[in-house]
Amino acid sequence: MTTTTEVRLFAHRQGALRTGLAEQPQVDAAAPTTATLPPAAARGARGRPLPVGTHRLLAQARYPLPLPAAAVEALEPGELVGHLLVAAVGLQRREPSNRFNDHRSIASVRSKFPVHVVVLAPDGSCGYLDLYRHALVDLAGPADGADLPGLPALPDLAGLLPAPGDLTVVLAARTTDLPALYGRLRCALGLLELGINLRALHVAADLLGVRARLRSDPAVSAAAGRLLAGSGPGTWSPPLVLTLEGAGPLPASRPLPGAAEADPRQHEEEDALLRQDAGDPLILEAAQVTAPLAELAWPEAEPVRGVPELPKRPAADGEVGRPDWSRTLWNRSAGRVPAVVSGFSARPATLGEECLADLLGWLAQPAPGPLAEIGRQVRTTVALQRVAGLPTGHYTLVDGQLDAGRPAPRLMQRLQDAFGYPLTPVTDCGLRHANAMWVFSADLDAILDACGPAGWSLLQLWCGWASHGLATAAAAHGLFARPARSFDEYWLQRELELPREVLPVFTVICGRSRFTEPALDLRV
């Protein structure tokens, strides 16, 4: 049984390590990880190819409106879930000067994408989302003759199976997909990205007219955990289980194009990492701290939306000036720099009231389940410059609106001084030129008292949910949105005049990139 004291200690141990990672080059880009490695059970030759042309489908609707009902109704049976998954987390582009490729609809630490997706149908069929094979690859079970006796039998998955016409989606982060030097931060970053994927799935469901419902039953979470554990070696976060109502059916499984049975030796190095890290003390500690997340139960409520109801533009302007959803997802970026430089660049830009209203609208959209309660306990502060005519300074979000604020003409430069990696000849830090730095802060003791030992994990998930909302709104206005934990929390606390018991947990930096170049289109 995990106690709140153990969780509190784990959370506070991350502060010193974050300082140790202040210089980005300390994390060796060539160090092996298990990023993009499918589970052992998802490397077979059979599956369900994903449909093509999702970006063309998304081009039929302008941000923030959903797709026309006629466009969704025209899809072939079995295509809906494929388009939904690609819209949520699909590949977008490769940037020639970026050391960390490829880029998807969602942000990820060094493009490692530790969150994996499994889809289940009412008959127990399981498909693993493999974006590089552009398919839902069958999870091999004992009936398929695979040497994976740990994969659960159908009766053990009963709680996971959806009603006819629906589909179940399991999201979980695999710790070893992130560089080992991140240590304890791998746990927090995995949960943050789990929250990002949760929001992305809700956004895609909204665009395609599907209701996404987060499940709340510990028995269901346990069944999802058994499914992941049986898929092969690996250490997983507690899973999030969602029902996509009306997203079925899954197409019939068939041999995948050009596929052959995988060579067992193909992934020897990565598989060895999976087995080796299973006994890592930091990973075992993270598993203990996050275990209460899988034991949560809360009353079932109506599904929430990922896309907020934003104010309509004046009739004379309408939605013509807004990008379509295909361009919006393509624009999603955490910032860019030339090939020889780390970090992110920015240039001075002036943003109007509409951009600020969109950012606030996405941030205010409630998260599902217990995350909504956590959101009410998070204090959101934003440092602004050259936005909607407001004076440069920091503002607190109160009931979805900004308060009067505290003017501070040199605030962004001072915040850059508090950032984890400084401006150097080989590292760019564009914070001084950014338009906004959103800061999510919390009284961790109060959250643990109110929510128990799962409170810290829920806080990370909420930050991911909120940051993807900001990233989507920023992309619609041609801005980058950089999620970041690289900051001196006490310096930041002083600069933003936060109460002593409230510490910054996560930040998102928004602005206009100074560095641009053509990118390679990976959309199918």
Long-range contacts (C-beta under 8 A, 24 or more apart in sequence): 2-288, 2-289, 2-291, 2-292, 2-453, 3-453, 4-448, 4-449, 4-452, 4-453, 4-455, 6-288, 6-289, 6-453, 7-289, 7-292, 7-448, 7-453, 7-455, 7-456, 8-444, 8-445, 8-448, 8-456, 10-184, 10-187, 10-285, 10-286, 10-289, 10-456, 11-444, 11-456, 13-184, 14-184, 14-185, 14-188, 15-489, 17-183, 17-184, 17-185, 18-185, 18-420, 18-485, 18-486, 18-487, 18-489, 19-420, 19-488, 21-181, 21-182, 21-185, 21-420, 21-486, 22-420, 22-421, 22-422, 22-486, 23-421, 23-427, 24-342, 24-343, 24-421, 24-427, 25-342, 25-426, 25-427, 26-181, 27-110, 27-179, 27-181, 27-182, 28-179, 28-181, 29-99, 29-100, 29-110, 31-179, 31-180, 31-181, 32-269, 32-270, 32-273, 33-112, 33-176, 33-177, 33-178, 33-179, 33-180, 33-273, 34-174, 34-176, 34-177, 34-234, 34-270, 34-273, 34-274, 35-111, 35-112, 35-113, 35-114, 35-177, 35-178, 36-113, 36-132, 36-177, 37-177, 37-267, 37-270, 37-271, 37-274, 38-128, 38-130, 38-137, 39-116, 39-128, 39-139, 39-228, 39-231, 39-232, 39-234, 40-148, 40-231, 40-232, 40-233, 40-271, 41-128, 41-139, 41-140, 41-141, 41-146, 41-148, 41-151, 41-230, 41-231, 41-232, 42-128, 42-130, 42-137, 42-138, 42-139, 42-140, 42-231, 43-137, 43-262, 43-267, 44-137, 44-138, 44-140, 44-144, 44-146, 44-259, 44-261, 44-262, 45-255, 45-256, 45-259, 45-260, 45-261, 46-137, 46-138, 46-253, 46-254, 46-255, 46-256, 46-259, 47-127, 47-130, 47-133, 47-135, 47-136, 47-137, 47-138, 47-253, 47-254, 47-256, 47-259, 48-78, 48-82, 48-127, 48-135, 48-136, 48-138, 48-250, 48-251, 48-252, 48-253, 48-254, 49-134, 49-135, 49-251, 49-256, 49-257, 50-82, 50-85, 50-86, 50-134, 50-135, 50-136, 50-524, 51-75, 51-76, 51-79, 51-82, 51-83, 51-86, 52-134, 52-524, 53-524, 54-82, 54-83, 54-86, 54-87, 54-90, 54-523, 54-524, 55-326, 55-329, 55-330, 55-523, 56-326, 57-83, 58-87, 58-207, 58-324, 58-325, 58-326, 58-329, 59-324, 59-325, 59-326, 59-327, 60-324, 61-207, 61-324, 61-325, 62-319, 62-320, 62-322, 62-323, 62-324, 62-325, 63-319, 63-322, 63-323, 63-324, 63-325, 63-328, 63-476, 64-307, 64-308, 64-310, 64-322, 64-358, 64-476, 65-319, 66-206, 66-207, 66-208, 66-209, 66-307, 67-207, 67-208, 67-209, 67-325, 69-209, 72-208, 72-209, 77-249, 77-251, 78-249, 78-250, 78-251, 78-252, 79-251, 80-208, 80-210, 80-247, 80-248, 81-119, 81-167, 81-244, 81-247, 81-248, 81-250, 82-136, 82-251, 83-208, 84-201, 84-204, 84-205, 84-208, 84-210, 84-244, 84-247, 85-117, 85-119, 85-129, 85-136, 85-204, 86-131, 86-524, 87-203, 87-204, 87-207, 87-208, 87-325, 87-329, 88-197, 88-200, 88-201, 88-203, 88-204, 88-205, 89-113, 89-115, 89-117, 89-129, 89-131, 89-197, 89-200, 89-201, 90-131, 90-329, 90-523, 91-131, 91-132, 91-522, 91-523, 91-524, 92-329, 92-330, 92-332, 92-521, 92-522, 92-523, 93-330, 93-519, 93-520, 93-521, 93-522, 93-523, 94-519, 94-520, 94-522, 95-336, 95-517, 95-519, 95-520, 96-339, 96-517, 96-518, 96-519, 96-520, 97-336, 97-337, 97-338, 97-339, 97-515, 97-517, 98-336, 98-339, 99-339, 99-342, 102-522, 103-332, 103-333, 103-519, 104-131, 105-200, 105-329, 105-332, 106-193, 106-196, 106-197, 106-200, 106-332, 106-468, 106-471, 107-193, 107-196, 107-332, 107-334, 107-467, 107-468, 107-471, 107-481, 107-482, 107-483, 108-193, 108-196, 109-178, 109-182, 109-189, 109-193, 110-178, 110-179, 112-177, 112-178, 112-179, 113-177, 113-193, 114-173, 114-174, 114-175, 114-177, 114-178, 114-189, 114-190, 114-193, 115-171, 115-172, 115-173, 115-190, 115-193, 115-194, 115-196, 115-197, 116-171, 116-172, 116-173, 116-174, 117-169, 117-170, 117-171, 117-197, 118-169, 118-170, 118-227, 118-228, 118-231, 119-167, 119-168, 119-169, 119-170, 119-250, 120-157, 120-160, 120-161, 120-162, 120-167, 120-168, 120-169, 120-170, 121-161, 121-162, 121-167, 121-248, 121-249, 121-250, 122-161, 122-162, 122-163, 122-164, 122-165, 122-166, 122-248, 123-161, 124-154, 124-157, 124-161, 125-250, 125-253, 126-227, 127-250, 127-253, 128-231, 133-256, 133-259, 134-524, 135-256, 136-250, 137-256, 138-253, 139-227, 139-231, 148-230, 148-231, 148-232, 150-229, 150-230, 151-227, 151-230, 151-231, 152-223, 152-226, 152-227, 152-230, 156-223, 156-226, 157-223, 157-227, 158-223, 159-217, 159-219, 159-220, 159-223, 160-220, 160-223, 160-224, 160-227, 160-241, 162-243, 162-244, 162-248, 164-248, 165-245, 165-246, 165-248, 165-249, 166-243, 166-244, 166-245, 166-246, 166-247, 166-248, 167-243, 167-244, 167-247, 167-248, 167-250, 168-241, 168-242, 168-243, 168-244, 169-201, 169-241, 169-242, 169-243, 169-244, 170-224, 170-227, 170-228, 170-239, 170-240, 170-241, 171-197, 171-198, 171-201, 171-239, 171-240, 171-241, 171-242, 172-224, 172-228, 172-236, 172-237, 172-238, 172-239, 172-240, 173-236, 173-237, 174-234, 174-235, 174-236, 174-237, 175-235, 175-236, 175-237, 175-277, 175-283, 175-286, 176-234, 176-235, 176-273, 176-274, 176-277, 176-283, 180-277, 183-282, 184-282, 184-285, 184-286, 185-485, 186-282, 186-283, 186-286, 187-237, 187-282, 187-286, 187-289, 187-290, 188-460, 188-485, 189-485, 190-237, 191-237, 191-290, 191-457, 191-460, 191-461, 191-464, 192-460, 192-461, 192-463, 192-464, 192-467, 192-483, 192-506, 193-464, 194-237, 194-240, 194-460, 194-461, 194-464, 195-371, 195-460, 195-461, 195-462, 195-463, 195-464, 195-465, 195-466, 195-467, 195-468, 196-464, 196-465, 196-467, 196-468, 196-483, 197-464, 198-240, 198-242, 198-367, 198-368, 198-461, 198-464, 198-465, 199-306, 199-367, 199-464, 199-465, 199-466, 199-468, 199-469, 200-306, 200-468, 201-242, 201-306, 202-304, 202-305, 202-306, 202-307, 202-368, 203-306, 203-307, 203-468, 203-472, 204-306, 205-244, 205-247, 205-306, 206-305, 206-306, 206-307, 207-307, 207-325, 210-244, 210-245, 210-246, 210-247, 211-244, 211-245, 211-246, 211-303, 212-242, 212-243, 212-244, 212-245, 212-303, 212-306, 213-242, 213-243, 213-245, 213-300, 213-303, 213-368, 214-240, 214-241, 214-242, 214-303, 214-368, 214-369, 215-241, 215-242, 215-243, 216-296, 216-297, 216-298, 216-299, 216-300, 216-369, 217-297, 218-294, 218-295, 218-296, 218-297, 221-294, 221-295, 221-296, 222-294, 225-294, 232-271, 232-274, 233-271, 233-274, 233-275, 233-278, 234-274, 234-278, 235-274, 235-277, 235-278, 235-283, 235-287, 237-290, 237-293, 238-290, 238-291, 238-293, 238-294, 238-457, 239-294, 240-461, 245-303, 289-453, 289-456, 289-457, 290-457, 292-452, 292-453, 292-454, 292-457, 293-454, 293-457, 293-458, 295-454, 296-370, 296-454, 298-369, 298-370, 301-368, 301-369, 303-368, 304-365, 304-366, 304-367, 304-368, 304-372, 305-365, 306-365, 306-469, 307-365, 308-361, 308-362, 308-364, 308-365, 308-469, 309-361, 310-357, 310-358, 310-361, 311-357, 311-361, 313-354, 322-476, 323-476, 328-472, 328-475, 328-476, 329-475, 330-523, 331-475, 331-476, 331-478, 332-471, 332-472, 332-475, 332-481, 333-475, 333-480, 333-481, 333-513, 334-471, 334-480, 334-481, 334-482, 334-483, 335-430, 335-480, 335-482, 335-509, 335-511, 335-513, 336-480, 336-513, 336-515, 336-516, 336-517, 337-428, 337-515, 338-515, 340-426, 341-426, 341-427, 341-428, 342-421, 342-426, 342-427, 342-428, 343-421, 343-427, 343-428, 343-429, 343-430, 344-428, 344-429, 344-430, 344-480, 344-482, 344-509, 344-513, 345-428, 345-430, 345-513, 345-514, 345-515, 346-430, 346-431, 346-432, 346-433, 346-434, 346-480, 346-511, 346-512, 346-513, 346-514, 347-430, 347-433, 347-511, 347-512, 347-513, 347-514, 348-386, 348-433, 348-512, 349-386, 349-435, 349-511, 349-512, 350-386, 350-387, 351-386, 351-387, 351-388, 351-435, 351-477, 351-479, 352-388, 353-388, 353-389, 355-387, 355-388, 355-473, 355-477, 355-479, 356-387, 356-388, 358-473, 358-476, 358-477, 359-436, 359-470, 359-473, 359-474, 359-510, 360-397, 360-400, 360-401, 360-402, 361-473, 362-469, 362-470, 362-472, 362-473, 363-397, 363-438, 363-466, 363-469, 363-470, 364-397, 364-400, 365-469, 367-461, 367-462, 367-465, 367-466, 370-451, 370-454, 370-458, 371-458, 371-461, 371-462, 371-465, 373-450, 373-451, 374-447, 374-451, 374-455, 374-458, 374-459, 374-461, 374-462, 375-462, 375-465, 375-466, 377-442, 377-443, 377-446, 377-447, 377-450, 378-440, 378-441, 378-442, 378-459, 378-462, 378-463, 378-466, 378-505, 379-440, 379-441, 379-442, 379-498, 379-502, 380-438, 380-439, 380-440, 380-441, 380-466, 381-438, 381-439, 381-441, 381-496, 381-498, 382-436, 382-437, 382-438, 382-439, 383-411, 383-412, 383-415, 383-436, 383-437, 383-439, 383-496, 384-435, 384-436, 385-411, 385-412, 385-434, 385-435, 385-436, 386-435, 387-435, 387-436, 394-495, 394-496, 394-497, 406-497, 411-495, 412-437, 414-495, 415-492, 415-495, 417-491, 418-487, 418-488, 418-491, 418-492, 418-495, 419-484, 419-486, 419-487, 419-488, 420-484, 420-485, 420-486, 420-487, 420-488, 421-486, 430-509, 430-511, 430-513, 430-514, 431-509, 433-511, 433-514, 434-509, 434-510, 434-511, 435-479, 435-510, 435-511, 435-512, 436-509, 436-510, 436-511, 437-507, 437-508, 437-509, 437-510, 438-470, 438-507, 438-508, 438-509, 438-510, 439-492, 439-496, 439-504, 439-506, 439-507, 440-466, 440-504, 440-505, 440-506, 440-507, 441-493, 441-496, 441-498, 441-502, 441-503, 441-504, 441-505, 442-502, 442-503, 442-505, 443-499, 443-501, 443-502, 443-503, 444-503, 445-501, 446-501, 459-505, 460-505, 460-506, 463-505, 463-506, 466-508, 467-506, 467-508, 470-508, 470-510, 471-508, 474-510, 478-512, 479-510, 479-511, 479-512, 480-509, 480-510, 480-511, 480-512, 480-513, 481-508, 481-509, 481-510, 482-508, 482-509, 482-510, 483-507, 483-508, 484-508, 484-509
